[in-house]
Amino acid sequence: MVVTVSERLAEGLLATGAARAYTIETHFTAKCHEKLTAQALRTTRLQLEMAATPRATDDERALIDDLQFAPDQDMKDLAGATLLVGVRDNDLKGNSQDDLSILSAIHGNPDNQREHCLRGPDQKEPGGSAAAVADCRAFIRGRVLEAFDGLDARGRPDLTQRTSLGLHLSLRGHVDALLPTYYVRIGQAMHAIQDAFTHTYRTSDGMKITVVLDWLDSVNGSLTESLDGPAHATKLDVCDDPDDLRTTRRKLATDASTALLIATMDPSKTQDERMAVVDGILDSYMGYSPGCTFENGWCQAAEGKYKDSKSLFGCTSAGREQRPGAMVAWSSIALLALMGRRRRRRRGAFKASGLVLAVTLAAGGARAEPDASKPPAPSLEPTATSTTTTTPAKAATATTIATPATITTTSTTTTSVGPNTHAPPAPTIVAVEEPGPRDPSQMAWGAYLGSSASFDKPALAVQLGARLKVSKQWTFGLDGEWNPWITLNGYRFGSGVFNLYGTAILRFPLAYENFNLRATANLGASYLLMNLYGAPSGSLGIYAGLSPAGLEWKLSRTFFLIVNPLNIALPAPQLRGVPLTYPQYRFSIGFEIQKG
């Protein structure tokens, strides 16, 4: 079985993010839970002839529009959107779908495994699968009983009965939203039922569970399949019907979700009768069928072919347990082979180096004994002049007879024939002209036009302002900017805020360079131009900004090009209640005019 590196890397990224079973809608994963849940609610509404959900308030509409996913058009009422939020909550727990580090911790929590119909850390074989199924069913029953608290006297969902649920919105950030209790709790129960079709091996008709899969031990690398059961399989999580087995599982998960909604909202039954129907649904779709063990290959489960590989570049065979020693042995062999190859390369390199050295010495020896019969070749080296001086010698000692002699001293002066190309260039002594008045200390009026972009919290900004240079170092101004906010979830472009603020600029002129350095601070007011959950349009707060290291390029006698590679902006258009802030790390560029 051939597996590409890109496929292994993609599986690794999904595995480290979360064990989502059927995935929720994100930038990188399909909206499986949302698709199954929406179809189940559509069928239920038709079968029970439910009345249309009342129109959402402006605040509720703002919440629905700001969700991190895009509901289908017929799911954008309060009931449908809340049901989808409840289904997603098992995976997110009020956190952003983009915060992979937090999501990994959530899915690695042993107490959360039953919400996804996975094994807990103590549910070992024999008996581990039966215990995991019972635990998952208990979670579903508990959430159904809590959902009944959100029904009215006629047994219909009461939208005025609310539950506080932590929720991360695209622009608003984290909020504790008050949402209809029934749809929150029944959505959490439906998530577990749907996961039961991807986190288990089942009988051939798909109706009974034979084995529950393991996430915790598989992701920790400590899984022993005979004790912990088979590892979580990412390939079972897809919902686009790539083959008969996964098509059947998707249909059964949708049917079970629909049956749960109908049973809990059927106005013709009492609560006890509804609960009896729910238990029957769990028996039908989540009953446990014993007898499948590691020794018999989990009854030769068809799901075994969907096992994930256990290494980045390898592929394991289904139904066999890989021992850690095998991986260590193969790794050791590869390492020794690599070391041996490097030693051979070194020996070859040493031999080659010795040969080169011998040839070099031989060539040097030949050059050291020139042929006296041949005239010397003209030299390209710098010329030298020699001066010889003869002086009388001193007497050696009192007991030594001095002999007339002379001592010859030779001094040599070397003169370079060309300029030194390695010498540093001469410093510039002509100042670069500054825009503005001829006398830099004079006051001058100016203007600024610029734009910014933020990628951390996606946003744009367009600024227009006035400037007053009061000295060589200090400039002050007044700026207004439109700062629209952007969400990549659904690619929504929000009108954002309008900011009006004062500006203080500390300049560091560099007379002999084409640019100056600057630091900029902003403080003012921020006005909200759009409705967000708990923050209506027209809210007024503060704005603060800082650009600690900027550049101003001297384009001409009139213009500066201003570049602020790190511009920190903090609009906070609402300070009462739950404050609304939208911090941005911007890159800013603009033009400043200064007239003398």
RODO-2510 file (C-alpha; in nm, 4 decimals, decimal comma):
residues 596
     n   res          X          Y          Z
     1     m     0,0000     0,0000     0,0000
     2     v     0,1606     0,3267    -0,1145
     3     v     0,1014     0,6344     0,0986
     4     t     0,2316     0,9772    -0,0020
     5     v     0,4062     1,2119     0,2390
     6     s     0,1391     1,4799     0,1861
     7     e    -0,1361     1,2323     0,2811
     8     r     0,0483     1,1356     0,6004
     9     l     0,1077     1,4993     0,6937
    10     a    -0,2587     1,5848     0,6361
    11     e    -0,3686     1,2915     0,8527
    12     g    -0,1228     1,3992     1,1207
    13     l    -0,2586     1,7536     1,1294
    14     l    -0,6163     1,6274     1,1598
    15     a    -0,5199     1,3777     1,4274
    16     t    -0,3429     1,6293     1,6471
    17     g    -0,6324     1,8736     1,6208
    18     a    -0,9210     1,6689     1,7609
    19     a    -1,0973     1,3351     1,7429
    20     r    -1,4093     1,4802     1,5846
    21     a    -1,5583     1,1654     1,4260
    22     y    -1,8033     1,3221     1,1815
    23     t    -1,6375     1,6601     1,1431
    24     i    -1,7865     1,9998     1,2150
    25     e    -1,7580     2,2763     0,9582
    26     t    -1,4222     2,4607     0,9642
    27     h    -1,1805     2,5995     0,7047
    28     f    -1,0273     2,2527     0,6698
    29     t    -1,3058     2,0043     0,7493
    30     a    -1,6443     1,9221     0,5999
    31     k    -1,9721     2,0101     0,7717
    32     c    -2,0727     1,6519     0,8479
    33     h    -2,2456     1,7065     1,1840
    34     e    -2,4226     2,0125     1,0466
    35     k    -2,5419     1,8256     0,7371
    36     l    -2,6791     1,5281     0,9306
    37     t    -2,8443     1,7495     1,1920
    38     a    -3,0067     1,9880     0,9425
    39     q    -3,1533     1,6967     0,7455
    40     a    -3,2913     1,5409     1,0640
    41     l    -3,4595     1,8695     1,1681
    42     r    -3,6117     1,9211     0,8215
    43     t    -3,7660     1,5731     0,8284
    44     t    -3,8944     1,6231     1,1837
    45     r    -4,0554     1,9567     1,1031
    46     l    -4,2410     1,8032     0,8073
    47     q    -4,3545     1,4921     0,9936
    48     l    -4,4732     1,6769     1,3053
    49     e    -4,6098     1,9704     1,1012
    50     m    -4,4311     2,2164     1,3239
    51     a    -4,5120     2,5854     1,3031
    52     a    -4,2471     2,8255     1,1832
    53     t    -4,0075     2,9540     1,4449
    54     p    -4,0854     3,3149     1,5493
    55     r    -3,8662     3,5815     1,3958
    56     a    -3,5384     3,6347     1,5785
    57     t    -3,4727     3,9624     1,7576
    58     d    -3,2010     4,1952     1,6346
    59     d    -2,9647     4,0616     1,9023
    60     e    -3,0407     3,6993     1,8115
    61     r    -3,0004     3,7777     1,4427
    62     a    -2,6627     3,9364     1,5165
    63     l    -2,5562     3,6144     1,6919
    64     i    -2,6688     3,3930     1,4030
    65     d    -2,4918     3,6147     1,1478
    66     d    -2,1703     3,6046     1,3541
    67     l    -2,1417     3,2257     1,3923
    68     q    -1,8125     3,0612     1,2931
    69     f    -1,9937     2,8514     1,0352
    70     a    -2,2552     2,9195     0,7681
    71     p    -2,5913     2,7471     0,8394
    72     d    -2,8122     2,6530     0,5470
    73     q    -3,0719     2,9160     0,4705
    74     d    -3,3589     2,7207     0,6318
    75     m    -3,1476     2,6732     0,9477
    76     k    -3,0940     3,0453     1,0125
    77     d    -3,3867     3,0773     1,2506
    78     l    -3,3189     3,0666     1,6263
    79     a    -3,4252     2,7022     1,6685
    80     g    -3,2222     2,5653     1,3775
    81     a    -2,9117     2,7697     1,4544
    82     t    -2,9237     2,6725     1,8244
    83     l    -2,9558     2,3026     1,7380
    84     l    -2,6435     2,3281     1,5199
    85     v    -2,4595     2,5198     1,7929
    86     g    -2,5526     2,2452     2,0421
    87     v    -2,4248     1,9710     1,8086
    88     r    -2,0944     2,1553     1,7636
    89     d    -2,0527     2,2188     2,1363
    90     n    -1,9273     1,8647     2,2099
    91     d    -1,6214     1,9478     2,0012
    92     l    -1,5683     2,3138     2,0920
    93     k    -1,6840     2,3726     2,4531
    94     g    -1,7183     2,7446     2,3885
    95     n    -1,3792     2,7831     2,2187
    96     s    -1,2859     2,9001     1,8721
    97     q    -1,2715     2,6303     1,6074
    98     d    -0,9328     2,7749     1,5042
    99     d    -0,7660     2,7272     1,8460
   100     l    -0,6130     2,3834     1,7876
   101     s    -0,4118     2,3799     2,1101
   102     i    -0,7258     2,4232     2,3225
   103     l    -0,9242     2,1749     2,1135
   104     s    -0,6522     1,9122     2,1526
   105     a    -0,6750     1,9486     2,5297
   106     i    -1,0554     1,9177     2,5169
   107     h    -1,0460     1,5991     2,3123
   108     g    -0,7613     1,4597     2,5199
   109     n    -0,9682     1,4962     2,8379
   110     p    -1,0602     1,1446     2,9609
   111     d    -1,3904     1,2752     3,0974
   112     n    -1,5045     1,3848     2,7497
   113     q    -1,4668     1,0512     2,5697
   114     r    -1,8253     0,9382     2,6342
   115     e    -1,9584     1,2469     2,4516
   116     h    -1,8062     1,0997     2,1340
   117     c    -1,8784     0,7317     2,2058
   118     l    -1,5083     0,6553     2,2535
   119     r    -1,3379     0,4451     2,5200
   120     g    -1,2384     0,5981     2,8496
   121     p    -0,8890     0,5296     2,9893
   122     d    -1,0119     0,2474     3,2174
   123     q    -1,2316     0,0698     2,9647
   124     k    -0,9968    -0,2160     2,8716
   125     e    -1,0723    -0,5506     2,7179
   126     p    -1,2353    -0,7778     2,8064
   127     g    -1,5486    -0,5789     2,8751
   128     g    -1,4174    -0,2391     2,7641
   129     s    -1,6471    -0,2002     2,4639
   130     a    -1,9591    -0,2899     2,6642
   131     a    -1,8637    -0,0355     2,9320
   132     a    -1,7965     0,2362     2,6722
   133     v    -2,1337     0,1781     2,5025
   134     a    -2,3147     0,1968     2,8358
   135     d    -2,1291     0,5182     2,9235
   136     c    -2,2193     0,6829     2,5913
   137     r    -2,5852     0,5824     2,6248
   138     a    -2,5962     0,7268     2,9765
   139     f    -2,4639     1,0576     2,8443
   140     i    -2,7323     1,0677     2,5729
   141     r    -3,0131     0,9870     2,8182
   142     g    -2,8890     1,2573     3,0549
   143     r    -2,8918     1,5224     2,7834
   144     v    -3,2395     1,4140     2,6675
   145     l    -3,3760     1,4525     3,0210
   146     e    -3,2233     1,8014     3,0390
   147     a    -3,3821     1,8823     2,6999
   148     f    -3,7260     1,8045     2,8433
   149     d    -3,6794     2,1030     3,0763
   150     g    -3,6994     2,3222     2,7652
   151     l    -4,0482     2,2066     2,6592
   152     d    -4,3697     2,3942     2,7239
   153     a    -4,6919     2,2536     2,8716
   154     r    -4,7956     2,1100     2,5329
   155     g    -4,4634     1,9285     2,4944
   156     r    -4,3276     2,1657     2,2269
   157     p    -3,9890     2,3414     2,2474
   158     d    -4,0248     2,6631     2,4465
   159     l    -3,7922     2,9273     2,3032
   160     t    -3,8245     3,1369     2,6192
   161     q    -3,6656     2,8648     2,8346
   162     r    -3,2976     2,9515     2,7998
   163     t    -2,9620     2,7990     2,8921
   164     s    -2,6342     2,9909     2,9102
   165     l    -2,3851     2,8379     2,6694
   166     g    -2,0267     2,9491     2,6085
   167     l    -1,9835     3,0284     2,2410
   168     h    -1,7080     3,1804     2,0269
   169     l    -1,8342     3,4153     1,7558
   170     s    -1,6311     3,5258     1,4555
   171     l    -1,6202     3,9007     1,5313
   172     r    -1,7659     3,9290     1,8801
   173     g    -1,5307     3,6675     2,0274
   174     h    -1,6304     3,4642     2,3324
   175     v    -1,9785     3,5210     2,4754
   176     d    -2,2081     3,3400     2,7154
   177     a    -2,5201     3,3246     2,5021
   178     l    -2,8705     3,2568     2,6350
   179     l    -3,0150     2,9987     2,3948
   180     p    -3,3269     2,7757     2,3951
   181     t    -3,2632     2,4893     2,6381
   182     y    -3,4267     2,2119     2,4377
   183     y    -3,2236     2,2690     2,1222
   184     v    -2,8929     2,3090     2,3106
   185     r    -2,9274     1,9823     2,5037
   186     i    -3,0815     1,7688     2,2301
   187     g    -2,8053     1,8876     1,9948
   188     q    -2,5392     1,7619     2,2385
   189     a    -2,7180     1,4253     2,2566
   190     m    -2,7404     1,4029     1,8765
   191     h    -2,3652     1,4602     1,8442
   192     a    -2,2956     1,1500     2,0540
   193     i    -2,5423     0,9372     1,8560
   194     q    -2,3850     1,0442     1,5271
   195     d    -2,0340     0,9718     1,6569
   196     a    -2,1451     0,6213     1,7521
   197     f    -2,1484     0,5366     1,3809
   198     t    -1,7855     0,6390     1,3178
   199     h    -1,6182     0,5465     1,6482
   200     t    -1,7295     0,1853     1,6516
   201     y    -1,7094    -0,1397     1,4600
   202     r    -2,0588    -0,2736     1,3881
   203     t    -2,2474    -0,5771     1,2703
   204     s    -2,2830    -0,6237     0,8957
   205     d    -2,6180    -0,4416     0,8871
   206     g    -2,4682    -0,1489     1,0832
   207     m    -2,7305    -0,1634     1,3594
   208     k    -2,5350    -0,3114     1,6540
   209     i    -2,1988    -0,2147     1,8045
   210     t    -1,9335    -0,4861     1,8319
   211     v    -1,6226    -0,2823     1,9282
   212     v    -1,5615     0,0749     2,0493
   213     l    -1,2519     0,2529     1,9163
   214     d    -0,9786     0,4193     2,1218
   215     w    -0,8577     0,7786     2,0838
   216     l    -0,6548     0,8525     2,3975
   217     d    -0,4062     0,5651     2,3790
   218     s    -0,3743     0,5840     2,0004
   219     v    -0,2828     0,9537     1,9983
   220     n    -0,0426     0,9016     2,2934
   221     g     0,1324     0,6177     2,1106
   222     s     0,0640     0,3726     2,3958
   223     l    -0,2151     0,1694     2,2383
   224     t    -0,2133    -0,2090     2,2826
   225     e    -0,4945    -0,3253     2,0605
   226     s    -0,5665    -0,6456     2,2510
   227     l    -0,6427    -0,4355     2,5634
   228     d    -0,7451    -0,0938     2,4293
   229     g    -0,9313    -0,2011     2,1190
   230     p    -0,8695    -0,0696     1,7667
   231     a    -0,7400     0,2854     1,7222
   232     h    -0,9577     0,5746     1,6109
   233     a    -0,9771     0,5728     1,2282
   234     t    -0,9893     0,9075     1,0505
   235     k    -1,1122     0,7505     0,7281
   236     l    -1,4371     0,6459     0,8940
   237     d    -1,5169     1,0119     0,9671
   238     v    -1,5986     1,1206     0,6119
   239     c    -1,9618     1,1855     0,5160
   240     d    -1,9449     1,2262     0,1375
   241     d    -2,0454     0,8619     0,0694
   242     p    -1,7172     0,7371    -0,0848
   243     d    -1,8236     0,3687    -0,0582
   244     d    -2,1144     0,1483     0,0523
   245     l    -2,0058     0,1047     0,4138
   246     r    -1,9624     0,4757     0,4834
   247     t    -2,2794     0,5609     0,2894
   248     t    -2,4757     0,3180     0,5065
   249     r    -2,3254     0,4647     0,8244
   250     r    -2,4149     0,8196     0,7214
   251     k    -2,7746     0,7218     0,6450
   252     l    -2,8133     0,5332     0,9730
   253     a    -2,6698     0,8272     1,1694
   254     t    -2,9221     1,0591     1,0017
   255     d    -3,2099     0,8182     1,0719
   256     a    -3,1133     0,7833     1,4386
   257     s    -3,0880     1,1631     1,4768
   258     t    -3,4297     1,2095     1,3158
   259     a    -3,5871     0,9434     1,5363
   260     l    -3,4485     1,1127     1,8477
   261     l    -3,5941     1,4524     1,7501
   262     i    -3,9356     1,3084     1,6677
   263     a    -3,9490     1,1046     1,9892
   264     t    -3,8620     1,3992     2,2129
   265     m    -4,0940     1,6516     2,0398
   266     d    -4,3974     1,4326     1,9780
   267     p    -4,6827     1,6215     2,1489
   268     s    -4,9050     1,3121     2,1607
   269     k    -4,6888     1,1393     2,4247
   270     t    -4,6101     1,2059     2,7871
   271     q    -4,2534     1,2548     2,9025
   272     d    -4,2313     0,8975     3,0328
   273     e    -4,3631     0,7626     2,7042
   274     r    -4,1120     0,9723     2,5142
   275     m    -3,8304     0,8432     2,7302
   276     a    -3,9389     0,4858     2,6617
   277     v    -3,9216     0,5577     2,2885
   278     v    -3,5740     0,7079     2,3324
   279     d    -3,4560     0,3896     2,5086
   280     g    -3,5953     0,1873     2,2193
   281     i    -3,4009     0,4035     1,9722
   282     l    -3,0812     0,3471     2,1705
   283     d    -3,1472    -0,0269     2,1754
   284     s    -3,1990    -0,0290     1,7987
   285     y    -2,9011     0,1849     1,6952
   286     m    -2,6639     0,1522     1,9890
   287     g    -2,7164    -0,1994     2,1182
   288     y    -2,4009    -0,3982     2,2027
   289     s    -2,3328    -0,7311     2,0295
   290     p    -2,0669    -0,9344     2,2240
   291     g    -1,8229    -1,1928     2,0952
   292     c    -1,5787    -0,9890     1,8831
   293     t    -1,2246    -0,9960     2,0251
   294     f    -0,8683    -0,9244     1,9232
   295     e    -0,8052    -1,2976     1,8808
   296     n    -1,0745    -1,3354     1,6115
   297     g    -0,9799    -1,0076     1,4420
   298     w    -1,2822    -0,8320     1,5916
   299     c    -1,5029    -1,0745     1,3975
   300     q    -1,3033    -0,9928     1,0813
   301     a    -1,4491    -0,6428     1,0893
   302     a    -1,4916    -0,4731     0,7536
   303     e    -1,3903    -0,1455     0,9230
   304     g    -1,0383    -0,2797     0,9731
   305     k    -0,9379    -0,1708     0,6227
   306     y    -0,9889     0,1929     0,7240
   307     k    -0,7183     0,1907     0,9911
   308     d    -0,4845     0,4881     0,9924
   309     s    -0,1143     0,4223     0,9374
   310     k     0,1040     0,4353     1,2494
   311     s     0,4020     0,6117     1,0988
   312     l     0,4583     0,9078     0,8720
   313     f     0,6006     0,7112     0,5806
   314     g     0,4633     0,3630     0,6413
   315     c     0,1344     0,1775     0,6245
   316     t     0,0225    -0,0923     0,8657
   317     s    -0,1834    -0,3959     0,7737
   318     a    -0,5338    -0,4253     0,9146
   319     g    -0,6072    -0,6722     1,1959
   320     r    -0,2456    -0,7042     1,3166
   321     e    -0,0971    -0,5476     1,6234
   322     q     0,2377    -0,3780     1,5675
   323     r     0,4858    -0,4179     1,8510
   324     p     0,6948    -0,1191     1,9575
   325     g     1,0122    -0,3280     1,9213
   326     a     0,9600    -0,3634     1,5487
   327     m     0,9598     0,0107     1,4980
   328     v     1,2736     0,0454     1,7140
   329     a     1,4523    -0,2304     1,5215
   330     w     1,3770    -0,0798     1,1800
   331     s     1,4775     0,2659     1,3045
   332     s     1,8094     0,1301     1,4379
   333     i     1,8878    -0,0455     1,1092
   334     a     1,8195     0,2722     0,9143
   335     l     2,0374     0,4757     1,1514
   336     l     2,3320     0,2317     1,1302
   337     a     2,3078     0,2260     0,7517
   338     l     2,3129     0,6035     0,7396
   339     m     2,6155     0,6190     0,9742
   340     g     2,8017     0,3614     0,7682
   341     r     2,7319     0,5542     0,4512
   342     r     2,8645     0,8719     0,6109
   343     r     3,1844     0,6902     0,7286
   344     r     3,2460     0,5651     0,3740
   345     r     3,2014     0,9195     0,2462
   346     r     3,4523     1,0456     0,5061
   347     r     3,7117     0,7811     0,4116
   348     g     3,6691     0,8723     0,0484
   349     a     3,7041     1,2370     0,1375
   350     f     4,0256     1,1669     0,3407
   351     k     4,1759     0,9731     0,0496
   352     a     4,0901     1,2462    -0,1937
   353     s     4,2318     1,5066     0,0428
   354     g     4,5585     1,3118     0,0719
   355     l     4,5899     1,2845    -0,3040
   356     v     4,5295     1,6557    -0,3493
   357     l     4,7884     1,7337    -0,0782
   358     a     5,0493     1,5107    -0,2413
   359     v     4,9975     1,6687    -0,5803
   360     t     5,0180     2,0144    -0,4245
   361     l     5,3469     1,9361    -0,2423
   362     a     5,4944     1,7894    -0,5553
   363     a     5,4018     2,0963    -0,7508
   364     g     5,5445     2,3148    -0,4740
   365     g     5,8728     2,1198    -0,4720
   366     a     5,9118     2,1601    -0,8424
   367     r     5,8509     2,5299    -0,8129
   368     a     6,1087     2,5615    -0,5297
   369     e     6,3960     2,4596    -0,7594
   370     p     6,3815     2,6794    -1,0688
   371     d     6,5991     2,6144    -1,3693
   372     a     6,8954     2,8577    -1,3473
   373     s     6,9472     2,8375    -1,7240
   374     k     6,6099     3,0031    -1,7915
   375     p     6,5444     3,3732    -1,7346
   376     p     6,2915     3,4456    -1,4627
   377     a     5,9353     3,5105    -1,5734
   378     p     5,8125     3,8658    -1,5434
   379     s     5,6448     3,9210    -1,2065
   380     l     5,2990     4,0688    -1,1616
   381     e     5,3592     4,1299    -0,7907
   382     p     5,3981     4,4858    -0,6555
   383     t     5,7500     4,6286    -0,7169
   384     a     5,9941     4,6827    -0,4333
   385     t     6,3056     4,8983    -0,3887
   386     s     6,6024     4,8041    -0,1736
   387     t     6,8577     5,0253     0,0035
   388     t     7,1906     4,8932     0,1353
   389     t     7,3861     5,0724     0,4086
   390     t     7,7366     4,9857     0,5273
   391     t     7,8554     5,0832     0,8796
   392     p     8,1712     5,0021     1,0818
   393     a     8,1439     4,7203     1,3303
   394     k     8,1858     4,7805     1,7066
   395     a     8,4530     4,6104     1,9208
   396     a     8,3338     4,2782     2,0502
   397     t     8,4655     4,2833     2,4122
   398     a     8,7709     4,3948     2,6165
   399     t     8,9295     4,0510     2,5852
   400     t     8,8499     4,0046     2,2265
   401     i     9,0622     4,1375     1,9490
   402     a     8,8395     4,3385     1,7209
   403     t     8,8739     4,2747     1,3556
   404     p     8,7867     4,5280     1,0968
   405     a     8,4502     4,4374     0,9540
   406     t     8,1381     4,5950     0,8238
   407     i     7,7715     4,5174     0,8925
   408     t     7,5354     4,5396     0,6010
   409     t     7,1706     4,6404     0,6722
   410     t     6,9032     4,6111     0,4064
   411     s     6,5614     4,7769     0,4281
   412     t     6,2752     4,7047     0,1866
   413     t     5,9805     4,9346     0,1022
   414     t     5,6761     4,7956    -0,0775
   415     t     5,4592     5,0195    -0,2898
   416     s     5,1074     4,9117    -0,4082
   417     v     5,0479     4,9461    -0,7782
   418     g     4,6639     4,9884    -0,7514
   419     p     4,3928     5,1306    -0,5238
   420     n     4,2691     4,9261    -0,2240
   421     t     3,9267     4,8003    -0,3290
   422     h     3,8456     4,6710     0,0206
   423     a     3,8632     5,0064     0,1910
   424     p     3,5250     5,1426     0,3236
   425     p     3,3656     5,4204     0,1187
   426     a     3,4168     5,7742     0,2243
   427     p     3,1342     5,9063     0,4454
   428     t     2,8621     6,1197     0,2886
   429     i     2,9037     6,4744     0,3958
   430     v     2,6098     6,6220     0,2033
   431     a     2,2839     6,6189     0,4004
   432     v     1,9699     6,4745     0,2398
   433     e     1,7069     6,7446     0,2023
   434     e     1,4100     6,7122     0,4394
   435     p     1,0510     6,7698     0,3223
   436     g     0,8932     7,0781     0,4747
   437     p     1,0413     7,4193     0,5621
   438     r     1,4038     7,4973     0,4858
   439     d     1,4590     7,5530     0,8537
   440     p     1,3697     7,2157     1,0157
   441     s     1,3013     7,3834     1,3499
   442     q     1,0122     7,5890     1,2082
   443     m     0,6472     7,4852     1,2531
   444     a     0,4706     7,3445     0,9481
   445     w     0,1256     7,2139     0,8564
   446     g     0,0722     6,8897     0,6700
   447     a    -0,1646     6,6024     0,5962
   448     y    -0,1631     6,2212     0,6023
   449     l    -0,3365     5,9577     0,3865
   450     g    -0,2787     5,5917     0,4581
   451     s    -0,4160     5,2394     0,4827
   452     s    -0,3621     4,9351     0,7058
   453     a    -0,4275     4,5634     0,7014
   454     s    -0,4501     4,3172     0,9886
   455     f    -0,4190     3,9402     0,9506
   456     d    -0,4484     3,8214     1,3111
   457     k    -0,7964     3,9687     1,3476
   458     p    -0,8748     4,0219     0,9770
   459     a    -0,9486     4,3885     0,9119
   460     l    -0,8731     4,6824     0,6856
   461     a    -0,8447     5,0521     0,7662
   462     v    -0,8274     5,3755     0,5676
   463     q    -0,6940     5,6869     0,7468
   464     l    -0,7053     6,0590     0,6692
   465     g    -0,5593     6,3196     0,9008
   466     a    -0,4020     6,6612     0,9563
   467     r    -0,0466     6,7206     1,0853
   468     l     0,1311     7,0006     1,2712
   469     k     0,5100     6,9756     1,2991
   470     v     0,6114     7,1802     1,6035
   471     s     0,9843     7,0951     1,6092
   472     k     1,2428     6,8712     1,4505
   473     q     1,1400     6,5849     1,6807
   474     w     0,7676     6,6326     1,7510
   475     t     0,4625     6,6242     1,5227
   476     f     0,0981     6,6147     1,6330
   477     g    -0,2183     6,5378     1,4392
   478     l    -0,5864     6,4498     1,4282
   479     d    -0,6934     6,1369     1,2352
   480     g    -1,0157     5,9693     1,1318
   481     e    -1,0318     5,6134     0,9977
   482     w    -1,2881     5,3657     0,8749
   483     n    -1,1971     5,0207     1,0077
   484     p    -1,4126     4,7419     0,8531
   485     w    -1,3811     4,3964     1,0116
   486     i    -1,3636     4,0741     0,8127
   487     t    -1,4436     3,7170     0,9100
   488     l    -1,3054     3,4265     0,7083
   489     n    -1,5859     3,2024     0,8367
   490     g    -1,8378     3,2570     0,5620
   491     y    -1,6186     3,5385     0,4228
   492     r    -1,8299     3,8127     0,5751
   493     f    -1,7307     4,1775     0,5373
   494     g    -1,8578     4,3815     0,8318
   495     s    -1,8720     4,7601     0,8418
   496     g    -1,6706     4,7546     1,1659
   497     v    -1,6014     5,0852     1,3434
   498     f    -1,5171     5,4479     1,2802
   499     n    -1,2218     5,5710     1,4887
   500     l    -1,1345     5,9339     1,5611
   501     y    -0,8123     5,9950     1,7514
   502     g    -0,5278     6,2288     1,8262
   503     t    -0,1784     6,1388     1,7108
   504     a     0,1633     6,2104     1,8612
   505     i     0,4781     6,1386     1,6561
   506     l     0,8306     6,1335     1,7957
   507     r     1,0753     6,1682     1,5043
   508     f     1,4431     6,0816     1,4915
   509     p     1,5844     6,2736     1,1901
   510     l     1,8816     6,1201     1,0096
   511     a     2,0417     6,4049     0,8168
   512     y     2,2654     6,1949     0,5925
   513     e     2,0160     5,9139     0,5146
   514     n     1,7186     5,8935     0,2801
   515     f     1,4891     5,8058     0,5709
   516     n     1,4074     5,9013     0,9301
   517     l     1,2896     5,6903     1,2224
   518     r     0,9684     5,7555     1,4139
   519     a     0,7417     5,6259     1,6922
   520     t     0,3661     5,6977     1,6874
   521     a     0,0928     5,6834     1,9549
   522     n    -0,2847     5,7273     1,9092
   523     l    -0,5689     5,7830     2,1549
   524     g    -0,9319     5,8640     2,0837
   525     a    -1,2850     5,7255     2,0397
   526     s    -1,4301     5,4237     1,8553
   527     y    -1,7876     5,4124     1,7174
   528     l    -1,9524     5,0768     1,6249
   529     l    -2,1108     5,0719     1,2776
   530     m    -2,2715     4,7240     1,2901
   531     n    -2,4911     4,5074     1,5141
   532     l    -2,3114     4,2382     1,7106
   533     y    -2,4448     4,0084     1,9824
   534     g    -2,4715     4,2170     2,2998
   535     a    -2,3236     4,5225     2,1242
   536     p    -2,5746     4,7245     1,9178
   537     s    -2,4766     4,9579     1,6391
   538     g    -2,3992     5,3065     1,7699
   539     s    -2,2039     5,1893     2,0748
   540     l    -1,9239     5,4302     2,1635
   541     g    -1,5971     5,3435     2,3346
   542     i    -1,2257     5,4171     2,3140
   543     y    -0,9481     5,3653     2,0626
   544     a    -0,5756     5,3256     2,1300
   545     g    -0,2870     5,2600     1,8941
   546     l     0,0917     5,2318     1,8964
   547     s     0,3580     5,2084     1,6248
   548     p     0,6885     5,1729     1,8124
   549     a     0,9193     5,1555     1,5103
   550     g     0,8337     5,3272     1,1832
   551     l     1,0175     5,4670     0,8838
   552     e     0,9611     5,7860     0,6843
   553     w     1,1264     5,7887     0,3417
   554     k     1,2164     6,1279     0,1956
   555     l     1,0573     6,1113    -0,1480
   556     s     1,0804     6,4801    -0,2353
   557     r     1,0719     6,8283    -0,0881
   558     t     0,7029     6,7705    -0,0099
   559     f     0,6319     6,4000     0,0470
   560     f     0,7242     6,1337     0,3021
   561     l     0,6400     5,7663     0,2440
   562     i     0,5421     5,6366     0,5904
   563     v     0,5845     5,2645     0,6690
   564     n     0,4816     5,1164     1,0056
   565     p     0,5553     4,7428     0,9894
   566     l     0,4077     4,6855     1,3364
   567     n     0,1023     4,8921     1,4212
   568     i    -0,0962     4,7772     1,7256
   569     a    -0,4584     4,8994     1,7148
   570     l    -0,7210     4,8435     1,9833
   571     p    -1,0731     4,9656     1,9063
   572     a    -1,3074     4,9017     2,2014
   573     p    -1,6429     5,0470     2,0910
   574     q    -1,8329     4,9059     2,3901
   575     l    -1,7108     4,9159     2,7509
   576     r    -2,0351     4,8469     2,9419
   577     g    -2,1612     4,4950     3,0103
   578     v    -1,9375     4,2514     2,8238
   579     p    -1,6745     4,4774     2,6628
   580     l    -1,6297     4,4537     2,2879
   581     t    -1,2700     4,4749     2,1684
   582     y    -1,1136     4,3868     1,8350
   583     p    -0,7325     4,4034     1,8754
   584     q    -0,5366     4,4157     1,5489
   585     y    -0,1696     4,3807     1,4548
   586     r    -0,1469     4,5887     1,1411
   587     f     0,0950     4,6682     0,8647
   588     s     0,0447     5,0347     0,7706
   589     i     0,1613     5,2419     0,4758
   590     g     0,0778     5,5979     0,3723
   591     f     0,1904     5,9389     0,2477
   592     e     0,2568     6,2454     0,4574
   593     i     0,2685     6,5940     0,3075
   594     q     0,4710     6,8727     0,4678
   595     k     0,4768     7,2234     0,3241
   596     g     0,7261     7,4870     0,4291
***
